[in-house]
């Protein structure tokens, strides 16, 4: 491990020099790329420096323990008692920081919420999820743009699609894909009975066009008029876009925007993610003993979380996490849930690397 950390530190110093290179300073794209890698390595290099300093101080204290002076030995023992737990903590931190990061974690996302089973109450719940996530985005300092919305007849949304921009957006939101279930007395219920309704969330990383490695010759493109509810533009222009990936037969489309250009971008993103997911699924089938990621497939049928209003309870079924602060979670206080999911995912990664 130490050799690996020394190599990381050498790379860090090399990047530090490159950042003052006039050639790099004159190329903003190259500067941004190098600066990002430099910043990504900073935390682990600082932890490694602290580890080496602490380890050296422990060795000095152990040497001092050989002194015949009882007072010196007592001081050395006190120093050891203080430093050894620090070294253990630094060792754990470094092991955590060495876990390979998903390269998609830093990406912005396309975030979709749809009402599921439960009629009007499901639409109201989808609206509540939208408010919860909007507040969480705000707390994170992220920006959000609504691309498409289809309001429910008594409130909330049948569907709402957003783009979310900021730092490490997908890394935090990737766990939210799946079916969210609510248990409560609906506003439409006259006899006070608790109902169960659902809404689904899909979170898709947003790739730059140059990152999407699909040959144009492998694509069949269709444009069409959007159907159904969705705004004044519906049925007036061919704004909908559908892509078919000829080698795999995978199809993706978008009618989320009034702009055909925007729909092309979204449909291409969806196609790329579907192709990636199909490749991952093949990989899972080839390595059946490999643990399944907490992110799952993003399938709308994957029940991931229950919001129980009578008990003020939230349960995430993937990691058996139960919290009794639903009242603050629905106001955007999602950090404890998301951090718990990140920790569980990292623990799985560490187990996988040990096997």
Secondary structure, DSSP 4 states (H G I P E B T S, - for coil): -HHHHHHHHHHHHHHHHHTT-HHHHT-HHHHHHHHHHHHHHHHHHHHHHHHHHHHHHHHHHHHHTT-S-HHHHHHHHHHHHHHHHHHHHHHHHHHHHTSPPPTTTTS-EEEEEEE-SSTHHHHHHHHHHHHHHHHHHHHHT-EEEEEEEEE-TTSSEEEEEEEEESSSHHHHHGGG-EEEEEEE--TT-SS---EEEEEEEEEEE---GGG----GGGEEEEEE---SSS-TTTTTS--EEEEEETTTTEEEEE-SSS-HHHHHHHHHHHHHHHHHHHHHHHHHHH-TTSPPPTTTT--TT-EEEEEETTTTEEEETTTTEEES-HHHHTTT--HHHHHHHHHHHHHHHHHHHH-
